[in-house]
């Protein structure tokens, strides 16, 4: 019984301080990995699970961020009733190793919802898909993870046939409901990311002399500034890789414009990272997005006119960059 299992886990979490012999994180992992995928379409278990995670998010720690894809899938199935709980949990998902993947997952929530509607059994494979299950099986596998995994941009993988998958699908009221909530979730994501930036130390700026976005100062996971570089690069990739519904694109792209400027102003030395410069130039020249050109031009002007521009310029001169 789903509710019995859920109450057992809740009891273990409430009394974890007294149950020294019980591995509560292991119980949580087993609950999410083995049990929850079978009950994604149960409204009672979905709501109670979200409430349980909210109540015990501090005890669970990074386990919450590990299984955020499954919690987002619960939201996709019940977008109206689970919006408020998800907004309370979203800040727990934002971390140094998850931010770039989380941005992609939020942008692709409409696609995830489409995939879930084709896999109502909850076992991650299509129940009936009119003979297309073999063609789209790899895409469904990528869209429906139960835990955080390696970052992948499905729009850059021709073999996954994202556009063909969308063309063959019918956009249900549930998909439209999820699309309506994506801009607000993105705004919250950027606010959390930027609040981390504002509370970080000066050494959290990216290393301008490195071609990669991994650096020193805070271990292998990267500094706050380096995480922001990864997010900006993800935004540049996804600026024209959005779910192809006109009103959805018109809502998301202005959010990108605003928060691209905010992130660059928070981390001016990001423009000295070679990989980001190359990505920026490629995006501006190849995709010819007029709005993005205006946004980046405005950001550059604001950076050059800011008091910190002199220090950035000296760093640029010493590294031979322009």
C-alpha positions in Angstrom: 0.0 0.0 0.0 1.5 3.3 -1.1 0.3 5.4 1.9 1.6 2.8 4.4 5.0 2.9 2.8 4.9 6.7 2.9 3.9 6.8 6.6 6.7 4.4 7.4 9.2 6.7 5.8 7.7 9.7 7.5 7.9 8.0 10.9 11.6 7.1 10.3 12.4 10.7 9.4 10.6 12.1 12.5 12.4 9.7 14.8 15.7 9.6 13.0 17.5 11.0 16.0 16.4 8.0 18.1 16.8 5.4 15.5 20.6 5.3 15.3 20.7 1.9 13.6 18.4 3.0 10.8 19.9 4.4 7.6 17.3 7.1 6.9 18.9 8.4 3.6 19.0 4.8 2.3 15.3 4.4 3.1 14.6 7.7 1.3 16.6 6.6 -1.7 14.8 3.2 -1.9 11.4 4.9 -1.6 12.1 7.3 -4.5 14.1 4.9 -6.7 12.0 1.7 -6.3 8.6 2.7 -5.1 7.5 6.3 -6.2 7.9 5.7 -9.9 4.9 3.3 -9.7 2.7 5.9 -8.1 3.3 9.0 -10.1 -0.4 9.2 -11.1 -1.8 8.9 -7.6 -2.9 12.3 -6.5 -3.0 11.4 -2.8 0.5 9.9 -2.7 1.9 12.7 -4.9 0.6 15.4 -2.6 1.6 13.6 0.6 5.1 12.9 -0.8 5.7 16.6 -1.6 4.5 17.6 1.9 6.7 15.0 3.5 9.8 16.2 1.6 9.0 19.9 2.5 8.6 18.9 6.2 11.9 17.0 6.3 14.0 18.8 3.7 16.6 19.8 6.2 17.1 16.2 7.5 17.2 14.9 4.0 19.8 17.4 2.8 21.3 16.7 -0.6 19.0 13.7 -1.1 16.3 16.2 -2.1 18.4 17.6 -4.9 19.3 14.1 -6.0 15.7 13.2 -6.7 14.4 16.5 -7.9 13.5 15.1 -11.4 11.0 12.8 -9.8 9.5 15.6 -7.7 9.2 17.7 -10.9 7.5 14.8 -12.6 4.9 14.8 -9.8 4.3 18.4 -10.6 3.9 17.7 -14.3 1.1 15.2 -13.5 -0.7 17.6 -11.1 0.5 21.1 -12.1 -2.3 23.0 -10.4 -2.4 21.3 -7.0 1.4 20.9 -6.6 2.6 24.3 -7.8 2.7 25.8 -4.3 4.6 22.8 -2.8 7.1 22.8 -5.7 7.9 26.5 -5.3 8.8 25.8 -1.6 11.1 23.0 -2.7 12.7 24.5 -5.7 15.4 26.5 -3.8 16.6 23.1 -2.4 17.2 21.9 -6.0 19.6 24.7 -6.9 23.2 23.7 -6.2 26.7 23.8 -7.7 26.3 20.5 -9.5 22.7 20.7 -10.4 22.0 24.2 -11.7 22.7 23.7 -15.4 20.7 20.5 -15.5 17.9 22.0 -13.5 17.6 24.9 -15.9 17.3 22.4 -18.8 14.7 20.3 -16.9 12.6 23.4 -16.1 12.6 24.5 -19.7 11.7 21.0 -20.9 8.8 20.4 -18.4 6.2 20.5 -21.3 8.2 17.8 -23.0 8.4 15.8 -19.8 4.6 16.1 -19.4 4.1 14.8 -23.0 6.3 11.9 -22.3 4.5 11.1 -19.0 1.1 11.1 -20.7 2.5 8.4 -23.0 3.8 6.3 -20.1 0.9 6.3 -17.7 1.9 3.0 -16.1 4.7 4.9 -14.5 7.4 2.3 -15.4 9.2 4.7 -17.7 8.3 2.9 -20.9 5.4 3.5 -23.3 2.2 1.6 -22.7 0.8 2.3 -26.2 2.3 4.7 -28.7 0.9 3.7 -32.0 4.1 1.9 -33.1 6.4 4.9 -32.3 7.8 3.5 -29.1 10.9 2.2 -30.7 11.7 5.4 -32.5 11.2 7.6 -29.4 12.4 5.2 -26.7 15.8 6.9 -26.3 14.2 10.3 -25.9 11.7 9.0 -23.4 14.6 7.5 -21.4 16.3 10.9 -21.3 13.1 12.9 -20.5 12.0 10.7 -17.6 14.8 10.2 -15.1 14.0 9.6 -11.5 17.2 11.2 -10.2 19.8 13.8 -11.2 22.1 12.5 -13.9 24.7 13.8 -16.4 23.7 17.0 -18.2 22.5 16.5 -21.8 20.9 19.0 -24.1 18.4 16.9 -26.0 17.9 19.6 -28.7 21.5 19.1 -29.8 21.0 15.4 -30.3 19.5 14.7 -33.8 19.1 11.0 -33.0 16.6 11.8 -30.2 14.1 13.3 -32.7 12.7 15.9 -30.4 10.9 17.9 -33.1 9.4 14.8 -34.6 8.2 13.8 -31.1 6.5 17.1 -30.6 4.9 17.0 -34.1 3.4 13.6 -33.4 1.9 14.7 -30.0 -1.3 16.3 -29.0 -0.9 19.1 -26.5 -3.4 18.3 -23.7 -4.8 20.8 -21.1 -2.2 19.4 -18.7 0.7 20.3 -21.0 -0.7 23.8 -21.4 -1.1 24.1 -17.6 2.6 23.2 -17.1 3.7 25.6 -19.8 1.8 28.5 -18.0 3.8 27.8 -14.8 7.3 27.4 -16.4 8.0 31.2 -16.5 7.3 31.7 -12.8 9.4 28.7 -11.9 12.3 30.0 -14.0 12.0 33.4 -12.3 12.3 31.7 -8.9 15.3 29.6 -10.1 17.2 32.7 -11.3 16.3 34.6 -8.0 17.7 31.7 -6.0 20.9 31.5 -8.1 21.5 35.3 -8.0 20.9 35.4 -4.2 23.7 32.8 -3.9 25.8 35.0 -6.0 25.2 38.1 -3.9 26.0 36.3 -0.7 29.2 34.7 -2.1 32.8 35.8 -1.4 35.0 37.7 -3.9 36.9 34.5 -4.7 33.7 33.0 -6.2 34.4 34.7 -9.5 35.3 32.4 -12.4 38.9 31.9 -13.3 39.3 34.1 -16.5 42.6 32.4 -17.4 41.0 29.0 -17.8 39.3 27.7 -20.9 37.0 25.6 -18.7 34.5 26.5 -16.1 36.1 24.4 -13.3 38.4 26.3 -11.0 39.8 26.4 -7.5 38.7 27.9 -4.3 35.7 25.8 -3.4 36.6 22.2 -4.5 35.7 20.3 -7.6 32.1 21.4 -7.7 33.1 24.9 -8.7 32.5 28.4 -7.3 29.3 30.3 -7.5 30.7 32.4 -10.3 31.6 29.3 -12.3 28.2 27.8 -11.8 26.8 31.1 -13.2 29.0 30.7 -16.3 27.6 27.3 -16.9 24.0 28.6 -16.5 24.7 31.5 -18.9 26.1 29.1 -21.5 23.0 26.9 -21.1 20.8 30.0 -21.6 22.7 30.9 -24.8 22.2 27.3 -26.1 18.6 27.2 -25.2 17.6 30.7 -26.3 16.1 29.4 -29.6 15.7 25.8 -28.4 12.3 26.2 -26.6 9.1 24.3 -26.7 7.6 25.5 -30.1 4.5 27.2 -28.9 4.6 31.0 -29.8 3.2 32.4 -26.6 5.5 30.1 -24.5 8.6 31.4 -26.4 7.4 35.0 -26.1 7.2 34.5 -22.3 10.5 32.7 -21.8 12.9 34.7 -24.0 12.3 38.0 -22.2 13.1 36.2 -18.9 16.4 35.0 -20.5 17.1 38.6 -21.6 16.6 40.0 -18.1 18.5 37.3 -16.2 21.3 37.1 -18.7 22.1 40.7 -17.9 21.7 40.1 -14.1 24.1 37.2 -14.2 26.7 39.1 -16.3 26.5 42.1 -14.0 26.8 39.8 -10.9 29.9 38.2 -12.5 31.6 40.6 -14.9 34.7 38.4 -15.2 32.6 35.7 -16.8 33.1 37.5 -20.1 36.8 36.7 -19.7 36.2 33.0 -19.8 37.2 31.9 -23.3 34.6 29.2 -23.6 31.8 31.6 -22.8 33.1 34.2 -25.2 33.2 31.6 -28.0 29.7 30.5 -27.1 28.5 34.1 -27.1 30.0 35.0 -30.4 28.7 31.8 -32.0 25.2 32.4 -30.7 25.2 36.0 -31.9 26.6 35.2 -35.4 24.9 31.9 -36.2 21.5 32.2 -34.7 21.0 35.9 -35.4 18.6 36.5 -32.5 18.0 40.2 -32.6 16.7 40.4 -29.1 19.7 38.5 -27.7 22.1 40.9 -29.6 20.4 43.8 -27.9 20.5 42.2 -24.5 24.2 41.3 -24.7 25.1 44.8 -26.1 23.2 46.4 -23.1 25.0 44.1 -20.7 28.4 45.0 -22.1 27.6 48.7 -22.0 26.5 48.4 -18.3 29.7 46.5 -17.5 32.0 49.0 -19.2 30.3 51.9 -17.4 30.4 50.3 -14.0 33.1 51.0 -11.3 34.3 47.4 -11.6 35.0 47.8 -15.3 38.5 49.1 -14.7 39.6 46.0 -12.8 38.0 43.8 -15.5 39.9 45.7 -18.2 43.2 45.3 -16.5 42.6 41.6 -16.1 41.7 41.5 -19.8 44.9 43.3 -20.8 47.1 41.0 -18.7 45.6 37.9 -20.3 45.8 39.3 -23.8 42.0 39.0 -24.3 39.6 41.6 -25.8 
